Each structure stands twice: as C-alpha cells, then as structure tokens.
Amino acid sequence: MTQSKKPRVTVFATGGTIAGGSESNTDTLYYDSGNLGIDSLLAAVPEIHDIAEVSGEQLLNVGSHEIRGSDLLNLAKKIQYQFENDLADGVVITHGTDTLEETAFFLDLTTQFDRPVVVVGAMRPATAISADGPLNLLQAVALAASNTACKRGTMIVLNDRIHAAFYTSKTNANSLDTFQAPEQGSLGYFLNAKPYFYFTPALASHKPNFEVKNIDSLPRVDILYSHQDASADLLELAVQRGAKGVVINAAGSGWASPALEAAATELTEDGFPVVFATRTGNGFAIKLPEQGIGAGILNAQKSRVLLMLALASGYKHSRIEKCFTH
C-alpha cells in the first residue's frame, strides 16, 4: 500500500437492498432495490472519510438477481484497472445479497493483486428502522483501508463479520446473520469499526486464478436440480440451446437420478463438462472421471462461476477437472 496520509478506497455501487427504499420504515420485504445512488450511500456514512480517501462510482443500480456475466467481467476489469494504475489501496463493492456470493466468488478467482477487495450488502433497506447498510458500509471501507486485510483474497462483510468469499454463502433469506461458512468459519470481526482477524493472511487451498483481461464474454452454463425420478430432458435441452457446460445440483455426495447420471456419462465421454455439486449445503461432491466432475466443497452457483471462467479461458476437460480438486 502507498504511504499517503490516508488509504485510498474506491467504492463501486451496484444496487441491492443496501441501496433499497420504501415508503414505509417497517417494510423489509417489498421495497425497491437500487433506489439510492452512490452519493447517497456515502453521504449516509460521513465517518468513512475519517478512515480513508473515498471515491465512488455507480456501475449498476439493480437487484442482484438481475446481474449478468457481462457485469461481472466489467467489475473485475474495473478493479484490475484501479490496482494496476495504483488508483486505490482497496476496493469495496456494494451489492444485493441474493447473488452476492456469486459476484464475490467471481472476484476471488479473478483478482490478480494482494490489495483488499470487499463485497458488502445489507439485509434491510436504507429506509428501514435499524437499517444495517450504513454500519456494514463503514466496516467494509475500514477493512479495505486496512493493511491487515491484504493477501486474504476477496472478502464479504455483513453483520460485524469478515468472511472469505471462497467459502461463504447466503444461508437465510431474511436474517441479518445470513452469510456463513459453516465448515470454515469467519475470518474475523469488527469492534468500533476496526477489523480484527483470527488468522494470519492466507488464501483458500487450491484456489484457481483466472486472468480476465482478455475475456470478452462468459459462456452459458446452466444449473439443473436433481430429485427423485428426474428425467434427462432439461439436461438435453440445455445442451441443445447452447450451454457449454452444466452443473447438476445433486443429492448427497453428488448423486443424481439414473436418467441424469446416464446422460451425464454420455456427455462426459464426448468431452462436455458436467459438474455435480451437492444440494446439502455442506460436504464434498465426488464423481468418477467417467461420470462427470465432482464439485468438491463448492455449491452449484459457485461451481457455475468457476466452470464459466474455466471455459472462457479455453481450458480442456482434464484441466477443468483439476480446478475442482480441493
């Protein structure tokens, strides 16, 4: 980091509940996402300027369920530009929580620098009584401005906790304490807006890294849900409609219905990547090489992100398989 008086933090805003609003201050369900712009978000927390030299840019202002692959690429390249040109010591992204883990995971796989990247959201809109967004944003800026946050990969901040993007998922549709990594735990916490870590800097084991500078678009990868007596119709249709890879959210340690297993084996023989994740929420999904690719500890949505990046990077089947080895 530079030795200026204050660290420089760039905040990229994308919308979500943290920028949401409603006419009722008790409304935490039917509000409009992305009501407030970056200037309003920053103005609500003037204390951030005591911590860092903060600049902001509005990239999107949508609910996170509307975010597309092109938006992820643009965001990753924006962050890379900030660090390559020494414009920021850390970056914060404000984001809706519904797909926050997908964006954070994407950035974790594509950021080429040791400087902090922090993704932050809120579970209550800005107009709600006891809105959580302002404090979350203050903490996110404090984390991005901290030397102790370097060399830790992309992090997620909500509800006083610091989480590793690689392992963390949204686990509750409504609770403030929704982001969890049940097997790995959190990286740290905040006291008086100051970050404290449980561990020395480290990255997730076997985490692949992708260079997005030369990637112009991401291929289509679909997620299918396996259940008892599931047919292979949707898998076959996904391939027909242009999917370049498929993730099956399977039972247990990666088992799908007989029809899906048979179709996946046939596609695997042809070199088409079919990844099996576990729908249980924790544990490993494993497959024999001829059956498909086991996602390991990654859930279906993160497996999709990883598979898109591997395909966009031109990886062949054997190299894609190694990306999912944990």
CORJO-V560593 format. One record per pair of residues at least 6 apart in sequence whose ideal C-beta (glycine too) atoms are under 7 Angstrom apart, sorted by the first residue. I is the first residue (numbers start at 1). J is the second residue. D is the distance in Angstrom with one decimal. If there is no record, write none. Layout:
{{I	J	D} {I	J	D}}
//
This chain:
{{1	7	6.3} {1	89	4.5} {1	147	5.9} {2	89	6.2} {6	52	5.2} {6	53	4.9} {7	52	4.8} {7	89	4.3} {7	90	6.4} {7	145	3.9} {8	52	6.5} {8	53	4.8} {8	88	5.0} {8	89	5.0} {9	52	4.3} {9	54	5.2} {9	88	6.2} {9	89	6.7} {9	90	5.0} {9	92	6.1} {9	141	5.3} {9	144	4.7} {9	145	5.3} {10	55	5.4} {10	57	7.0} {10	82	5.4} {10	87	6.8} {10	88	4.2} {10	91	5.2} {11	38	6.6} {11	42	6.8} {11	54	6.2} {11	56	4.4} {11	92	4.6} {11	94	6.6} {12	57	5.5} {12	59	5.2} {12	75	6.5} {12	78	6.3} {12	91	6.7} {12	93	4.9} {13	19	6.7} {13	37	7.0} {13	38	4.0} {13	41	6.2} {13	56	6.4} {13	58	5.0} {13	59	6.6} {13	94	4.7} {14	59	5.5} {14	60	4.3} {14	67	6.9} {14	93	6.5} {14	94	6.3} {14	95	5.1} {15	33	5.7} {15	34	3.1} {15	60	5.5} {15	61	4.2} {15	62	4.5} {15	63	6.5} {15	96	6.1} {16	33	5.5} {16	34	6.6} {16	63	6.5} {16	64	5.3} {16	94	6.7} {16	95	5.3} {16	96	2.7} {16	97	6.6} {16	121	5.5} {17	33	6.0} {17	96	5.8} {17	97	6.2} {17	121	6.4} {17	122	5.0} {17	123	6.4} {17	124	6.9} {17	125	5.4} {18	94	5.2} {18	121	5.2} {18	122	3.8} {18	126	7.0} {18	133	4.0} {18	136	7.0} {19	33	7.0} {19	34	5.2} {19	35	6.0} {19	36	4.2} {19	41	6.1} {19	61	6.5} {19	94	6.7} {19	126	6.5} {20	31	4.5} {20	32	6.1} {20	33	4.8} {20	34	6.9} {20	35	5.6} {20	125	3.4} {20	126	6.2} {21	31	5.9} {21	32	5.9} {21	35	3.5} {21	36	6.3} {21	125	5.7} {21	126	5.8} {21	127	4.6} {22	30	6.8} {22	31	3.8} {22	32	6.9} {22	125	5.9} {22	127	5.1} {25	127	5.7} {25	128	5.9} {25	129	5.1} {26	129	6.5} {27	128	6.9} {28	124	5.3} {28	125	6.7} {28	128	5.3} {31	125	4.1} {31	127	6.9} {33	62	6.7} {33	63	3.8} {33	96	5.9} {34	61	3.8} {34	62	5.2} {34	63	6.5} {36	126	5.6} {37	58	5.6} {37	61	6.6} {38	56	4.0} {38	57	6.6} {38	58	4.6} {39	56	7.0} {41	94	6.3} {41	137	6.5} {42	48	6.7} {42	54	6.4} {42	56	5.4} {44	134	5.1} {45	134	4.9} {45	137	5.3} {45	138	5.0} {47	138	5.9} {48	54	5.2} {48	138	5.9} {48	141	4.5} {51	141	5.8} {51	142	5.3} {51	145	5.3} {52	141	5.8} {52	145	4.1} {54	141	6.3} {59	74	6.9} {59	75	6.3} {60	67	7.0} {60	71	6.1} {63	96	5.2} {63	98	6.9} {64	95	5.8} {64	96	3.0} {64	97	6.9} {64	98	4.7} {64	99	4.2} {64	100	6.1} {65	98	5.2} {65	99	6.1} {67	99	6.0} {67	103	6.7} {69	218	3.7} {69	308	6.7} {70	217	6.9} {72	103	6.2} {72	106	4.9} {73	212	6.0} {73	215	6.3} {73	218	6.6} {75	93	6.8} {76	106	6.8} {76	107	6.0} {76	110	4.5} {76	212	4.8} {77	212	6.2} {79	91	5.2} {79	107	6.8} {79	111	6.3} {79	117	6.2} {80	112	6.4} {80	213	6.9} {82	88	4.4} {82	91	5.9} {83	113	4.2} {83	115	5.6} {89	115	6.0} {89	145	6.7} {90	115	5.6} {90	116	4.1} {90	118	6.9} {90	144	3.0} {90	145	5.7} {90	149	6.9} {91	117	5.1} {91	144	6.2} {92	118	4.9} {92	120	6.1} {92	140	4.7} {92	141	5.8} {92	144	5.0} {93	119	4.8} {94	120	5.8} {94	121	6.9} {94	137	6.7} {95	103	5.8} {95	119	5.4} {95	120	7.0} {95	121	5.1} {96	121	6.0} {97	121	4.2} {97	123	6.3} {97	170	5.8} {97	178	6.7} {100	119	5.9} {100	121	5.1} {100	156	6.8} {100	170	6.7} {101	168	6.2} {101	169	5.0} {101	170	5.8} {101	301	6.9} {101	302	7.0} {102	301	5.3} {102	302	7.0} {102	305	5.6} {103	119	6.3} {104	119	4.2} {104	154	5.3} {104	156	5.3} {104	165	3.6} {105	165	5.4} {105	166	6.6} {105	302	4.9} {105	305	5.3} {106	305	5.1} {107	117	5.5} {107	119	7.0} {107	154	4.5} {107	165	6.9} {108	153	5.0} {108	154	3.9} {108	165	4.3} {108	166	5.3} {109	208	6.2} {109	209	6.2} {109	210	5.5} {109	306	6.7} {109	309	5.9} {110	210	5.3} {110	212	4.8} {111	117	5.4} {111	154	6.1} {112	211	6.9} {114	150	5.0} {114	151	4.6} {115	150	6.2} {116	143	6.2} {116	144	4.7} {116	149	3.9} {116	150	6.2} {116	155	6.9} {117	154	4.5} {118	140	4.7} {118	143	5.1} {118	144	4.8} {118	155	5.2} {118	157	5.6} {119	154	6.5} {119	156	5.3} {119	165	6.7} {120	136	5.1} {120	137	5.9} {120	140	3.8} {120	157	4.7} {120	158	6.8} {121	158	6.2} {122	131	6.7} {122	132	4.9} {122	133	3.5} {122	136	5.6} {123	132	5.9} {123	176	5.0} {123	178	6.3} {124	130	6.8} {124	131	4.8} {124	132	5.2} {125	131	6.6} {126	133	5.6} {132	159	6.8} {132	176	5.8} {136	157	6.0} {136	158	5.6} {138	193	5.3} {139	157	5.4} {139	190	4.8} {139	193	5.7} {140	157	4.5} {142	193	5.0} {142	194	6.3} {142	195	6.1} {143	149	5.1} {143	155	6.6} {143	157	6.0} {143	162	6.4} {143	195	4.8} {146	195	5.4} {148	195	6.4} {148	197	6.0} {149	155	7.0} {149	195	6.5} {150	201	6.5} {151	201	3.9} {152	187	6.7} {152	201	5.2} {153	164	6.2} {153	165	6.4} {153	166	6.3} {153	203	5.0} {153	204	6.5} {154	165	4.0} {155	162	5.6} {155	163	6.4} {155	164	6.5} {155	165	6.2} {155	187	6.7} {156	163	4.3} {156	165	5.5} {156	168	5.3} {156	179	5.7} {158	179	5.2} {159	176	4.8} {159	177	5.3} {160	189	5.7} {160	190	5.0} {161	186	4.7} {161	189	5.7} {162	186	6.0} {162	187	4.6} {162	188	4.2} {162	189	6.6} {162	195	6.1} {163	179	5.6} {163	181	6.0} {163	186	5.2} {163	187	6.3} {164	181	6.6} {164	184	6.9} {164	187	5.5} {164	204	6.3} {166	204	3.8} {166	207	5.9} {167	181	4.0} {167	184	4.4} {167	204	6.6} {168	179	5.3} {168	180	6.8} {168	181	4.6} {169	180	6.9} {169	299	6.1} {170	178	5.1} {170	179	5.9} {171	178	5.7} {171	180	4.7} {172	178	4.3} {182	282	5.7} {183	282	5.8} {187	197	5.8} {187	198	6.5} {187	199	6.6} {188	195	5.8} {188	196	5.2} {188	197	3.9} {188	198	5.6} {189	196	5.7} {205	326	6.7} {206	325	6.1} {206	326	5.2} {208	323	4.7} {210	309	4.5} {210	313	5.5} {215	312	4.8} {218	308	4.6} {218	312	5.3} {219	244	4.0} {219	245	7.0} {219	308	5.9} {219	311	4.7} {219	312	6.0} {220	242	5.5} {220	243	4.9} {220	244	5.9} {221	243	6.3} {221	244	6.5} {221	245	4.5} {221	246	6.8} {221	247	6.6} {221	304	4.9} {221	307	5.0} {221	308	5.0} {222	238	4.4} {222	243	4.7} {222	246	5.3} {223	247	4.8} {223	249	6.1} {223	300	5.0} {223	301	7.0} {223	304	5.6} {224	234	5.4} {224	235	5.9} {224	238	6.9} {224	246	6.2} {224	248	5.2} {224	249	6.9} {225	249	4.8} {226	248	5.5} {226	249	6.4} {226	250	4.6} {226	251	6.1} {226	256	3.9} {226	257	5.8} {226	260	5.6} {228	257	6.8} {229	257	6.0} {230	256	6.7} {230	257	4.0} {230	259	6.5} {230	260	5.5} {231	259	5.2} {232	259	4.5} {232	260	5.5} {232	263	3.7} {235	246	6.1} {235	260	6.2} {235	263	5.1} {236	263	6.5} {238	246	5.5} {239	272	6.9} {244	311	5.3} {245	273	4.3} {245	307	4.6} {245	311	5.8} {246	274	5.2} {247	275	4.6} {247	277	5.9} {247	300	5.1} {247	303	4.7} {247	304	5.0} {247	307	6.5} {248	256	5.3} {248	260	6.2} {248	264	6.8} {248	274	6.5} {248	276	5.2} {249	277	5.5} {249	279	4.6} {249	300	4.1} {250	256	4.6} {250	276	4.7} {250	277	6.6} {250	278	6.4} {250	279	6.4} {250	285	6.6} {251	279	6.2} {252	278	6.5} {252	280	6.8} {253	278	6.1} {253	283	6.5} {253	284	6.2} {253	285	5.7} {253	286	5.7} {254	276	3.9} {254	278	6.0} {254	285	3.5} {254	286	5.6} {254	287	5.5} {254	294	5.4} {256	264	6.9} {256	276	6.7} {261	291	6.8} {264	274	4.3} {264	291	6.6} {264	292	4.7} {265	290	6.2} {265	291	5.6} {267	274	5.4} {268	274	5.9} {268	290	6.3} {268	291	6.6} {268	292	5.2} {271	317	5.2} {273	293	6.2} {273	307	6.2} {273	317	6.1} {273	320	5.4} {274	292	4.2} {274	293	6.7} {275	292	6.6} {275	293	4.6} {275	295	5.2} {275	303	4.9} {275	307	5.8} {275	324	6.7} {276	285	5.1} {276	287	5.3} {276	292	5.3} {276	293	6.9} {276	294	5.7} {276	295	6.2} {277	285	5.2} {277	295	3.9} {277	298	6.3} {277	299	5.6} {277	300	4.2} {277	303	4.8} {278	285	4.3} {284	296	5.6} {284	297	6.0} {285	294	4.8} {285	295	4.6} {285	296	6.5} {286	294	4.0} {287	293	6.2} {287	294	4.2} {293	320	6.7} {293	321	5.2} {293	324	5.5} {294	324	6.4} {295	303	4.3} {295	324	5.6} {296	324	5.3} {296	325	6.9} {296	326	4.0} {297	326	5.5} {298	306	6.6} {298	324	6.9} {306	323	5.9} {307	320	6.9} {310	320	4.7} {310	323	5.3}}
//
